[in-house]
């Protein structure tokens, strides 16, 4: 099985267990809280601080075009989109199971301005300078071809557009780094090589004219202006 097939299979499996996954990702279950502390070294308070930072790059009362890639199950971002009724939102994910879970969630909370598309971030189907904002929550560490992802995200952003979100970074917690290397990388939900905080900042600064970056333990949060 090739790398891309292994990644697709890994996220198809996660998508089919969306209720369990969402409980862990929202720290709303005992298993989720345990995983946060044991694997990521985060308290619930630190975790929600990270999520708020990751989503803070999306302007309040946003009314333009927004791309989210990957959307996953939508557990983090679809509640945010409930308040962006005058925006046009496109959610892309490589995994059909993830997309199905996100679409089901969107149907429950009624989001007519959100479109779901199966696709590859390295080969986006949108025209140049199409989006005002591109949001990627925990995407960079999963993308198999990171250079292609960066190029495509930059291509579809309008001048003065915002690229924002979050990513795992190495060097902040040795226990987390060991878990990522021995589990996340091996099963295919993360794809090495991974950057540390300074190398991610340097990478983004080579692409964008202004970069704001900070971290909560092993998660970096960034906001970049094209």
N, C-alpha and C positions, 0 to 999 in steps of 0.2 A: 504494500500500500504506500503510495507516494505521500509527501508531506501535506499537500492540499487536501487529498482524500482523507487523511488521518484527522486533520483539523475539522473538516466537514462532519465526519463521523462523530468526533468528540462533542461538537456543539449540537448535533442532531440528538445525541443522547441526553445532553443537558436540557434541551428544549422539551423533550418528552417528559421530563421530570420538573416541569416549570413551577408547580406549586411548592415543591421542596426547595428548588432553587430560589424562588422569590422569598420564601421564609428566611433563608440564609442571608440573601442579599439585603433584606430590609431589617435584619436583626430582630425579627418579630417572633422567633422561635428560640427554644433553649439551645438547639443544635447550632443555629446561626450565631448566637451570642458566644457560645463556646469556640466556634471556628474563628470568629473575629479575634478573640483574645489569644487562643493557642497558636494559630497559624500566622496571624497578621499583627499581633501585639497591640491591638486596638481595643479601647473601651467603647461602649456604645456611644458615649458622648463624643469621643474622638472620631468615630466613624461618621456620625452625622455632621460633624464639623467638616470632614473631608467631602462628603456629598454636597453640602452647601457650597463649598469652594468650587467643586467640579462643575456645578450648574450655574455659578454666578456670572459666567461670561455671557450668558443669554440676556440681552437687555430687558428690563421690565417693560411691560406693555408692548412687546415686540410685534411689529406688523408686516415684516418682510417675508422673504423666503428662507427657510431653514432646512438644512440637511443634518440628519443624525445618522452616524455610521460608527459602529454597529448599534442597532437598537436593542438587541437581545430580546428579552421578554417584555420590555417596556416598563418594567417595574419602577425604574428610577425617574423616567422622563415623561411618561404619558400623563401623570397627574399634573406636571408643570404645564403641559400643552392644553389642559382644560381651561387655563386662564389666558391663552393666546388665541382667541377666537378669530382675530383679524389677520392672522398669519397663515402662510401656506407652508406646510411641513411635509417633508419626505423622509421616511425612515427606511434605511437599507440594512440588510443583514445577509450574510453568506448562507446561514442555516435556515432552511424552510421551516423546521420545527420551532425555532426561535420566533420567526415571523408569524407563524400560526398562533403562537401563544400571545404575542403582542397584538395581533389583529383581534383576537378574541377579547382581550382586555379592553382595547379601544372600542369595540362594539358595545361592551357593557357600560362604558362611561360616555358614549356618544361623542366621537371626535370626527365630524365630517370633513374637517380641513386637513386631515392627516392621511397620507398615501403610503402604503407599504410596498416595497420592491425588493425582490431577491436579487442580489448582485454582489460584485466583488469591488472592494474599495480601490483596488489597483487598476480597475477598468470601469470607471463610472460612466453611466449612460447619459449624463447631463452635458449641456453645452457649456462653453467657456463663460466664466464670470456670471454664473446663474444665481448663486446664493449670496445672501447677506451674512449668514452665519453658518458655520459647520461645527457641529458638536460631536465630540467623540469621548464618551465616558468609558474608560478602561478598554480602549480599542488598540492603541499603539503597540502595547505589549503582546497583542494577539495576532496582529496582521503578519502574514507570512513574508510579504515583500514590502518592507517598511519604506524603502525609497520610492517605490511606485505609489504607495499610499500617500506619502507627503506630496508628491508631484501632482496627483489627481486632486487632492483636497485644495491645494493652492490654485490649480487650474480652474476649478468650478467656483472659487470665491471671487466676488466682485472686488474692485479696488476699495480699500478701506473696510473690507469685510473682516469678520472676526472668526478665528479658529480657536476653539476652547474645549476644555474637558479635563481628562485625567489619564494617568498611566502609572503602572507599577515601575518603580526604579530600584536599582540595587544599592547596596551599601548602607542602608538605613537600619536594618535589623537582620542579623546573621541567621536567626531562626527562620524568618520569612524567606530569606534567600535560599536556604537549604530546602524548604518546602517547595518553593517554585521550581528549583532545579530537579528535585527528585520526583515531584508529582506533576505539577502544572505543565512543565515542558514535556515530560514523558508521555502524558496522555493526550497532549495536543491542544489544550485550552490556552496555553501561552506559547509563543514562538520566539526562541532566542535568535540573535543576541539581544540582550536588554541593556539599556543605558542607565547610568547613575544620574543623580540630579543635575550635576554640572554639565555632563555631556549631553543630556537632553536639552538643557537650556542653550548650550552652544549650537546644537543642531537647529533648534527653532529660530535662533537669532540669525543664522545663515539664510533662512528662508523669509522671515517676516521682519518688518521694519521696527516693530515694537513688541516686546515679549515681557509678560509678567508671569512669574512662576514661583511656587512655594510648595511645601510638602506637609503632609500629615503622616508621619512615620514613613512607610514604604510606598505611599501614593503621592505622586506629584500632581498638582493642579496648575493649569496654565490658561492664559488668555493672550492670544497673538493677534496683532493688527497687520493686515496686508498693506 
